[in-house]
Amino acid sequence: MNRRRALVTGATGGLGLALVEALSAEGYEIRAVGRRPNVAPRLRAMGAEVVLADLEEADLAPLCADRDVVFHAAALSSPWGPDAAFRRANVEVTDRLLEAARGARIDRFVYVSSPSIYTCMADRRGLTEADPPAVRPMNAYARTKLEAERRVLAADGEGLRTVALRPRALIGPDDAVLLPRVLRLVRKGRFPLFRGGLGEVELTDVRDAARALLLADRAEAAAGLAINISGGRPVTVKALALALSAALDRPLALIPIPMALARAAAATMAGVASTLPGRPEPPLTPYSLAALAYSQTFDLTRARDLLGYRPEHVALETARALAPRLAARP
């Protein structure tokens, strides 16, 4: 039986590393593309061919040559930054990669989208794929991920089948986004609570997200569709903060902040930061406020029915276990 040949973009990131590990365990032949040379030895140890490249500059045709499936996990992922940078990284690269995939006669294109497309200043519980995105995406990341997702799904057709997965709040040992940001607040000993800290988030163990991507390569019924992925266990922001505080054995003061004050502060900080040299990320953005203050939970019926996906890990326990190591990073 021929081994399935995969191209993984964003392979040196947290999700990419977990995905390469999952694909290797399933016998895939892997070409792993990323930008962090210090991670390359780990990928090679998993049996991957490693290509260090910036996708915005690279010729993508050779990367797609002799591949059967593309897992496109590379992205500019941040709650803050210049619109043009997000568009180049998230939309233009995706367009070029789709073109290269068609030219190489690749049969499956699995795109890592984002549930940030739903984020707004309101609770959204039990979200299904039929629920609309936020009327106005709250930052350039959400806006460009939604645009790229739509282009990927529109490319589905005879020859190239496409699918987009939206993994929520990834937790893993190589996380550089969610858990480190929360841990920085916990380490300071003072954690802001918006709306009482009762907003719910569904953390996702990165191993579950990687397995969902693997399943998407095999699921013919998922072609042309977007699928929400999460760990399926809502936890409040307050409970998450207290759990991480206990894991670090640090006292934590929970500071209630009125929403009117928080919204004004976030808008002001964003406005000031946008005028400063280099546009530094402010301590609080409207997007970050929405993510911390309001609930976002999911109905995983489509993931279960079309992919056979069921979370196997309790992401909050993963976060607790990883907290001391991640908090010790400089």
HUZIRA-V690164 format. One record per pair of residues at least 6 apart in sequence whose ideal C-beta (glycine too) atoms are under 6 Angstrom apart, sorted by sequence separation. I is the first residue (numbers start at 0). GAP is how many residues later the second one is. D is the distance in whole Angstrom. If there is no record, write none. Layout:
# HUZIRA-V690164
[[I & GAP & D] [I & GAP & D]]
This chain:
# HUZIRA-V690164
[[9 & 6 & 4] [43 & 6 & 6] [117 & 6 & 6] [136 & 6 & 4] [155 & 6 & 4] [184 & 6 & 5] [215 & 6 & 6] [302 & 6 & 4] [22 & 7 & 5] [42 & 7 & 5] [154 & 7 & 5] [244 & 7 & 4] [272 & 7 & 6] [7 & 8 & 6] [100 & 8 & 5] [170 & 8 & 6] [10 & 9 & 6] [117 & 9 & 6] [152 & 9 & 6] [168 & 9 & 6] [272 & 9 & 4] [19 & 10 & 6] [39 & 10 & 5] [75 & 10 & 5] [151 & 10 & 5] [7 & 11 & 6] [31 & 11 & 5] [152 & 11 & 6] [7 & 12 & 6] [19 & 12 & 5] [151 & 12 & 5] [269 & 12 & 6] [75 & 13 & 4] [132 & 13 & 6] [268 & 13 & 4] [75 & 14 & 6] [119 & 14 & 4] [36 & 15 & 6] [74 & 15 & 5] [117 & 15 & 6] [148 & 15 & 5] [268 & 15 & 6] [269 & 15 & 5] [31 & 16 & 4] [116 & 16 & 4] [5 & 17 & 6] [211 & 17 & 5] [29 & 18 & 4] [30 & 18 & 5] [31 & 18 & 5] [32 & 18 & 5] [265 & 18 & 5] [34 & 19 & 6] [54 & 19 & 6] [118 & 19 & 5] [265 & 19 & 6] [32 & 20 & 6] [208 & 20 & 6] [265 & 20 & 5] [10 & 21 & 3] [5 & 22 & 5] [10 & 22 & 6] [11 & 22 & 3] [23 & 22 & 4] [10 & 23 & 4] [19 & 23 & 6] [23 & 23 & 5] [265 & 23 & 5] [2 & 24 & 6] [3 & 24 & 5] [4 & 24 & 5] [5 & 24 & 5] [6 & 24 & 5] [7 & 24 & 5] [8 & 24 & 5] [11 & 24 & 4] [20 & 25 & 6] [71 & 25 & 6] [116 & 25 & 5] [2 & 26 & 5] [19 & 26 & 5] [115 & 26 & 4] [203 & 26 & 5] [11 & 27 & 4] [203 & 27 & 4] [261 & 27 & 6] [19 & 28 & 5] [201 & 28 & 4] [202 & 28 & 5] [116 & 29 & 4] [201 & 29 & 6] [32 & 30 & 6] [69 & 31 & 5] [113 & 31 & 4] [55 & 32 & 6] [112 & 32 & 6] [168 & 32 & 5] [170 & 32 & 5] [201 & 32 & 5] [167 & 34 & 5] [168 & 34 & 5] [169 & 34 & 5] [170 & 34 & 6] [171 & 34 & 3] [199 & 34 & 4] [168 & 35 & 6] [59 & 36 & 5] [63 & 36 & 4] [69 & 36 & 6] [112 & 36 & 4] [167 & 36 & 5] [169 & 36 & 5] [199 & 36 & 6] [55 & 37 & 6] [59 & 37 & 5] [63 & 37 & 5] [166 & 37 & 5] [54 & 38 & 5] [197 & 38 & 5] [198 & 38 & 5] [60 & 39 & 5] [64 & 39 & 6] [66 & 39 & 6] [67 & 39 & 6] [68 & 39 & 4] [69 & 39 & 5] [70 & 39 & 5] [71 & 39 & 5] [72 & 39 & 4] [169 & 39 & 6] [196 & 39 & 6] [59 & 40 & 4] [63 & 40 & 4] [196 & 40 & 5] [110 & 41 & 4] [196 & 41 & 3] [166 & 42 & 4] [164 & 47 & 6] [190 & 50 & 5] [112 & 51 & 4] [114 & 51 & 4] [164 & 51 & 6] [113 & 52 & 6] [90 & 53 & 5] [107 & 53 & 5] [108 & 53 & 4] [109 & 53 & 6] [110 & 53 & 4] [112 & 53 & 5] [114 & 53 & 5] [162 & 53 & 5] [85 & 54 & 4] [89 & 54 & 4] [93 & 54 & 4] [85 & 55 & 6] [89 & 55 & 6] [236 & 55 & 6] [6 & 56 & 6] [90 & 56 & 5] [15 & 57 & 5] [82 & 57 & 5] [86 & 57 & 6] [90 & 57 & 5] [97 & 57 & 5] [14 & 58 & 5] [85 & 58 & 4] [89 & 58 & 5] [101 & 58 & 6] [185 & 58 & 5] [162 & 59 & 5] [185 & 59 & 5] [6 & 60 & 5] [78 & 60 & 6] [190 & 61 & 6] [192 & 61 & 5] [4 & 62 & 5] [160 & 62 & 4] [163 & 62 & 4] [164 & 62 & 5] [165 & 62 & 5] [166 & 62 & 4] [167 & 62 & 4] [4 & 63 & 5] [5 & 63 & 5] [6 & 63 & 5] [7 & 63 & 5] [8 & 63 & 5] [9 & 63 & 4] [189 & 63 & 5] [190 & 63 & 6] [191 & 63 & 5] [192 & 63 & 5] [193 & 63 & 6] [233 & 63 & 5] [3 & 64 & 5] [8 & 64 & 6] [9 & 64 & 3] [164 & 64 & 5] [8 & 65 & 4] [189 & 65 & 6] [191 & 65 & 5] [155 & 67 & 6] [155 & 68 & 4] [193 & 68 & 5] [229 & 68 & 5] [231 & 68 & 6] [227 & 70 & 5] [152 & 71 & 6] [246 & 73 & 4] [228 & 74 & 6] [226 & 75 & 5] [247 & 75 & 6] [226 & 76 & 5] [246 & 76 & 4] [242 & 77 & 6] [231 & 79 & 5] [243 & 79 & 5] [247 & 79 & 6] [230 & 80 & 5] [234 & 81 & 5] [221 & 84 & 5] [230 & 84 & 4] [220 & 85 & 5] [218 & 87 & 5] [218 & 88 & 5] [214 & 92 & 4] [214 & 93 & 6] [198 & 94 & 5] [214 & 94 & 6] [198 & 95 & 5] [199 & 95 & 4] [201 & 95 & 5] [198 & 96 & 5] [201 & 96 & 6] [128 & 97 & 5] [199 & 97 & 6] [211 & 97 & 5] [193 & 98 & 6] [194 & 98 & 5] [193 & 99 & 4] [109 & 103 & 6] [207 & 103 & 5] [207 & 104 & 6] [207 & 105 & 6] [109 & 106 & 5] [206 & 106 & 6] [109 & 107 & 6] [204 & 108 & 4] [107 & 109 & 5] [204 & 110 & 4] [203 & 111 & 6] [202 & 112 & 4] [202 & 113 & 6] [204 & 113 & 5] [178 & 140 & 6] [186 & 140 & 6] [70 & 142 & 6] [182 & 143 & 6] [170 & 144 & 5] [182 & 144 & 5] [179 & 146 & 6] [170 & 147 & 5] [178 & 147 & 6] [68 & 148 & 5] [137 & 148 & 6] [138 & 148 & 4] [170 & 148 & 5] [137 & 149 & 4] [172 & 149 & 6] [137 & 152 & 6] [17 & 154 & 6] [14 & 155 & 6] [16 & 157 & 5] [13 & 158 & 5] [13 & 160 & 4] [13 & 161 & 5] [120 & 169 & 5] [124 & 170 & 5] [118 & 171 & 5] [122 & 171 & 5] [126 & 171 & 5] [127 & 171 & 5] [121 & 172 & 6] [122 & 172 & 4] [123 & 172 & 5] [124 & 172 & 5] [125 & 173 & 5] [128 & 173 & 5] [17 & 188 & 4] [21 & 188 & 4] [17 & 189 & 6] [21 & 189 & 6] [14 & 191 & 6] [18 & 191 & 4] [13 & 192 & 6] [17 & 192 & 4] [21 & 192 & 5] [14 & 194 & 6] [18 & 194 & 6] [79 & 201 & 4] [79 & 205 & 6] [78 & 206 & 5] [78 & 208 & 5] [78 & 209 & 5]]
